[in-house]
Amino acid sequence: MPEAKNQVDKVDITIRPIKVMNDLLGKEVVVVLKSGMTGMGMLRGFDSTLNLTLTDFKLLGSNHPLRPKPDQSVILRGDNILALYKR
């Protein structure tokens, strides 16, 4: 009778952050910043330090003056990003 595998064995350790980021390209993502602000936009590019280029970016639940036009790109510095996930 085969042994039951534990949860650790079920984790795919071959998934790398670069693959996850590549899978998110062209998709709408939510970005949580270290400042506590949260934004949303279309991920258009990134680099090895997690600097992000987004379009259609908007800060959620904020009256912050950063309101780029839909056709403008926004670059977020990787040092300021706490989390990133698909919307």
SVG drawing of the C-alpha trace seen along z (x, -y; Angstrom):
<svg xmlns="http://www.w3.org/2000/svg" viewBox="-13 -66 30 68">
<polyline fill="none" stroke="black" stroke-width="0.4" points="0.0,0.0 1.5,-3.4 2.3,-5.8 0.2,-9.0 2.1,-12.0 2.3,-14.9 1.3,-18.5 4.9,-19.5 5.3,-16.9 2.3,-18.4 3.9,-21.8 5.4,-22.4 8.7,-23.9 9.5,-24.6 7.2,-27.6 9.5,-30.6 8.5,-34.3 9.6,-35.1 7.1,-32.6 4.3,-33.9 5.1,-37.5 5.2,-36.3 1.8,-34.7 0.5,-38.0 1.6,-40.1 -1.3,-41.6 -3.7,-40.9 -5.3,-43.2 -3.5,-43.0 -3.9,-44.5 -0.8,-46.0 -0.5,-46.5 2.1,-49.2 4.2,-49.4 2.5,-52.7 -0.8,-50.8 -2.3,-52.1 -3.7,-49.6 -3.8,-50.1 -5.1,-48.3 -4.0,-48.3 -2.9,-46.3 0.5,-44.8 2.6,-45.7 6.1,-45.0 8.5,-44.3 12.2,-43.9 14.3,-41.8 13.8,-44.3 10.0,-44.1 9.7,-47.6 6.3,-47.5 4.9,-49.2 1.1,-49.4 -1.6,-51.0 -5.2,-51.9 -3.8,-52.4 -5.9,-53.7 -5.5,-53.9 -8.3,-52.2 -10.3,-53.9 -8.1,-57.0 -8.5,-60.6 -4.8,-60.7 -4.1,-63.1 -2.4,-60.3 -5.0,-59.7 -3.2,-59.0 -5.2,-58.9 -6.1,-55.4 -3.5,-55.7 -0.7,-56.6 1.8,-54.2 2.7,-54.3 5.9,-52.8 5.9,-51.6 9.3,-51.0 9.7,-47.5 11.0,-48.6 7.5,-50.1 5.6,-46.9 4.4,-44.6 2.2,-42.2 0.9,-41.7 -1.9,-39.4 -4.3,-38.8 -7.6,-40.6"/>
</svg>
